[in-house]
Amino acid sequence: MLSLQIVSPAKVIFEGDCSFVVLPGAEGQLGILPRHAPLLSILRKGTITARQKGSKKTFEIAGGFVEVLKNRVIVLAS
């Protein structure tokens, strides 16, 4: 499982465990699975998709940054 946290300047948008996350990276889509290599990337405007126990959650962002480290995904979104 991955721990996903999506934070905007005003509040925490989402915090929970996911099995898979897709992010709109600057150079294309980023797919993150458990035990992903450490990563720091710019995000472009688009949709974050998180799979949670058979369901799918989506979040629209205007851009931001993502850090992946030790099964934890932190998104700083604008």
N, C-alpha and C positions, 0 to 999 in steps of 0.2 A: 504494500500500500504506500501511497504517496500522501504526504501532508501538504495540502494546498492552502495558501493564504493569498487573497487578493485585497490589496489596500489602495484606497484613493487618498488624496490629501485631506478629505473630510472625514472618512470613516473606513472601517473594515467592511468590505463588500461581501466576502465569503471566507469561511474558515472551516475546513473539514478534510476527511480522508477520501482519496480517489484512487482508482486503479489505473487511470490513463488521463493525460491532459494534452490538449492540442492548443498551441499558441500561435498568434500571427507574428512570426519573426520578421526582422528587417529584410532578410533574403528569401523568405518563404515560410511555410508552415513548419513548426517545431513539434514533434511528437515526443512526449516524455513518459517513460515507463519507470517502474521501480528499479532502483540501482543504476539509474542514468549517471553518466559521467558528470562531474562538476561543470557548470555552464553559467555564463553571464552574457546576456544579450539584450539588444534594443528590441522593443516591440513596436509594430506599426498599428495603425487603426485597423480594427477587425474584431473577430469573435474568439473568445476563449471557450473551449468545450472541455468539460470535465465529466468523466464516466464514474458513476457512484452506484455500486451494487445493482447493475442492470438498468439504471436510469441515466439520463444525460442532462446536465445543466449547462446553460450557455450564458455568457456575459459579454456585452459589447464594451470595448474600450477605444479610446481615442489615441492610444499609444502608451509608452512607458518602458519599463525594464523588467527583466526576469532574472532571478538567481535560482539555480538548482544545485543543492548540496545535501548529500546524505539523506535521500528520500524526502526532502523538503523542497517545495516549490514556492517561492515568494515572488509575487507580482506587485510591482509598484506602478499603478495605472493612473492615467490622467483622463 
